[in-house]
Amino acid sequence: MTPGQARSFFAPVIPEDFVPFKYFDELGQQYPASPVEPMGEIKEFLDSKSAKYVELNF
């Protein structure tokens, strides 16, 4: 392929009644995400930052 040369792009055919939010909601129900806990030094760093934030706001 030559740089700057025009290329063809063909988008997938999407049905007219497609509702993206409904699709992603159903997908999320099929494959639920599991929470991820930070580990080690990252957790200590985040805990120290949130502790400082809480102290400043009270």
N, CA, C and O of each residue as an XYZ file, in Angstrom:
232
protein
N       0.853     -1.180      0.000
C       0.000      0.000      0.000
C       0.900      1.244      0.000
O       1.903      1.306      0.711
N       0.525      2.193     -0.787
C       1.280      3.439     -0.892
C       0.708      4.475      0.072
O      -0.509      4.658      0.112
N       1.554      5.162      0.856
C       1.032      6.198      1.756
C       0.285      7.280      0.978
O       0.721      7.701     -0.093
N      -0.816      7.711      1.515
C      -1.607      8.760      0.876
C      -2.564      8.234     -0.176
O      -3.360      8.997     -0.723
N      -2.502      6.947     -0.467
C      -3.387      6.367     -1.465
C      -4.772      6.151     -0.842
O      -4.878      5.703      0.300
N      -5.810      6.463     -1.579
C      -7.177      6.279     -1.092
C      -7.467      4.799     -0.896
O      -7.046      3.958     -1.690
N      -8.199      4.494      0.182
C      -8.570      3.116      0.477
C     -10.078      3.034      0.619
O     -10.736      4.024      0.939
N     -10.612      1.867      0.383
C     -12.041      1.637      0.565
C     -12.312      1.206      2.001
O     -11.511      0.498      2.612
N     -13.441      1.639      2.526
C     -13.881      1.216      3.850
C     -15.343      0.824      3.752
O     -16.173      1.595      3.270
N     -15.647     -0.363      4.206
C     -17.016     -0.844      4.164
C     -17.495     -1.070      5.590
O     -16.969     -1.936      6.289
N     -18.476     -0.311      6.024
C     -19.030     -0.434      7.374
C     -19.994     -1.618      7.408
O     -20.604     -1.959      6.395
N     -20.128     -2.244      8.586
C     -21.089     -3.356      8.692
C     -22.520     -2.838      8.549
O     -22.814     -1.683      8.855
N     -23.389     -3.711      8.082
C     -24.804     -3.368      7.957
C     -25.432     -3.485      9.343
O     -25.364     -4.544      9.966
N     -26.042     -2.404      9.831
C     -26.659     -2.380     11.150
C     -28.167     -2.291     10.955
O     -28.647     -1.417     10.234
N     -28.919     -3.188     11.590
C     -30.380     -3.155     11.446
C     -30.962     -1.826     11.932
O     -30.416     -1.197     12.838
N     -32.053     -1.411     11.335
C     -32.686     -0.134     11.703
C     -33.179     -0.119     13.143
O     -33.193      0.936     13.777
N     -33.585     -1.276     13.669
C     -34.119     -1.322     15.038
C     -33.030     -1.562     16.094
O     -33.351     -1.836     17.250
N     -31.762     -1.466     15.721
C     -30.657     -1.676     16.647
C     -30.603     -0.547     17.676
O     -30.611      0.629     17.313
N     -30.546     -0.912     18.972
C     -30.453      0.052     20.065
C     -29.145     -0.242     20.813
O     -29.060     -1.229     21.544
N     -28.115      0.618     20.631
C     -26.807      0.322     21.227
C     -26.843      0.107     22.732
O     -26.206     -0.822     23.230
N     -27.575      0.945     23.474
C     -27.602      0.814     24.933
C     -28.203     -0.519     25.357
O     -27.724     -1.144     26.303
N     -29.237     -0.950     24.673
C     -29.863     -2.239     24.975
C     -28.881     -3.375     24.679
O     -28.761     -4.315     25.465
N     -28.190     -3.288     23.559
C     -27.221     -4.314     23.190
C     -26.118     -4.438     24.242
O     -25.803     -5.544     24.681
N     -25.528     -3.305     24.649
C     -24.446     -3.359     25.624
C     -24.942     -3.774     27.008
O     -24.200     -4.400     27.765
N     -26.183     -3.434     27.347
C     -26.751     -3.884     28.617
C     -26.892     -5.407     28.623
O     -26.533     -6.069     29.597
N     -27.419     -5.954     27.526
C     -27.559     -7.411     27.426
C     -26.193     -8.093     27.430
O     -26.027     -9.144     28.049
N     -25.233     -7.515     26.755
C     -23.886     -8.065     26.722
C     -23.272     -8.068     28.123
O     -22.605     -9.027     28.513
N     -23.501     -6.987     28.879
C     -22.993     -6.898     30.245
C     -23.630     -7.908     31.176
O     -22.991     -8.377     32.118
N     -24.897     -8.250     30.919
C     -25.561     -9.261     31.742
C     -25.017    -10.653     31.441
O     -24.942    -11.499     32.333
N     -24.638    -10.893     30.185
C     -24.068    -12.189     29.812
C     -22.660    -12.358     30.359
O     -22.276    -13.449     30.783
N     -21.893    -11.274     30.349
C     -20.492    -11.314     30.783
C     -20.258    -10.245     31.845
O     -19.654     -9.213     31.554
N     -20.729    -10.476     33.075
C     -20.570     -9.450     34.110
C     -19.105     -9.215     34.455
O     -18.307    -10.151     34.507
N     -18.771     -7.976     34.686
C     -17.402     -7.615     35.059
C     -17.199     -7.896     36.538
O     -18.110     -7.724     37.348
N     -16.015     -8.324     36.872
C     -15.703     -8.526     38.276
C     -14.831     -7.364     38.739
O     -13.962     -6.913     37.993
N     -15.046     -6.877     39.949
C     -14.244     -5.757     40.434
C     -12.777     -6.146     40.561
O     -12.445     -7.283     40.897
N     -11.925     -5.200     40.291
C     -10.486     -5.434     40.381
C      -9.946     -4.598     41.527
O     -10.155     -3.386     41.575
N      -9.260     -5.239     42.436
C      -8.673     -4.542     43.576
C      -7.216     -4.215     43.279
O      -6.467     -5.094     42.854
N      -6.797     -2.967     43.493
C      -5.380     -2.649     43.310
C      -4.539     -3.393     44.333
O      -4.998     -3.689     45.436
N      -3.309     -3.691     43.954
C      -2.454     -4.488     44.830
C      -1.181     -3.738     45.199
O      -0.749     -2.829     44.490
N      -0.593     -4.133     46.316
C       0.726     -3.690     46.725
C       0.901     -2.192     46.802
O       0.107     -1.490     47.428
N       1.959     -1.706     46.154
C       2.320     -0.291     46.220
C       1.230      0.603     45.642
O       1.031      1.721     46.117
N       0.531      0.128     44.634
C      -0.543      0.930     44.039
C      -1.654      1.147     45.057
O      -2.156      2.262     45.200
N      -2.043      0.083     45.769
C      -3.091      0.206     46.785
C      -2.656      1.167     47.889
O      -3.444      2.005     48.327
N      -1.408      1.051     48.340
C      -0.904      1.958     49.381
C      -0.931      3.407     48.895
O      -1.309      4.308     49.644
N      -0.535      3.627     47.659
C      -0.537      4.980     47.088
C      -1.958      5.536     47.042
O      -2.196      6.668     47.463
N      -2.900      4.746     46.532
C      -4.285      5.214     46.429
C      -4.889      5.465     47.802
O      -5.612      6.443     47.995
N      -4.597      4.588     48.757
C      -5.113      4.773     50.117
C      -4.561      6.063     50.732
O      -5.294      6.793     51.400
N      -3.282      6.345     50.512
C      -2.693      7.554     51.090
C      -3.289      8.807     50.448
O      -3.511      9.806     51.132
N      -3.548      8.759     49.141
C      -4.139      9.916     48.459
C      -5.573     10.143     48.923
O      -5.966     11.286     49.154
N      -6.356      9.087     49.062
C      -7.739      9.258     49.483
C      -7.806      9.698     50.942
O      -8.711     10.443     51.317
N      -6.864      9.251     51.768
C      -6.839      9.684     53.170
C      -6.564     11.187     53.244
O      -7.184     11.897     54.036
N      -5.639     11.665     52.423
C      -5.347     13.100     52.404
C      -6.552     13.887     51.910
O      -6.848     14.966     52.423
N      -7.242     13.348     50.918
C      -8.413     14.024     50.371
C      -9.509     14.138     51.425
O     -10.131     15.190     51.576
N      -9.737     13.052     52.146
C     -10.768     13.061     53.194
C     -10.394     14.042     54.300
O     -11.251     14.778     54.788
N      -9.139     14.059     54.694
C      -8.699     14.958     55.766
C      -8.903     16.414     55.363
O      -9.287     17.234     56.198
N      -8.657     16.748     54.110
C      -8.785     18.142     53.654
C     -10.232     18.602     53.581
O     -10.498     19.800     53.674
N     -11.167     17.687     53.417
C     -12.556     18.056     53.215
C     -13.410     17.976     54.462
O     -14.623     18.165     54.376
N     -12.832     17.705     55.606
C     -13.628     17.640     56.834
C     -13.256     18.741     57.774
O     -13.825     18.844     58.860
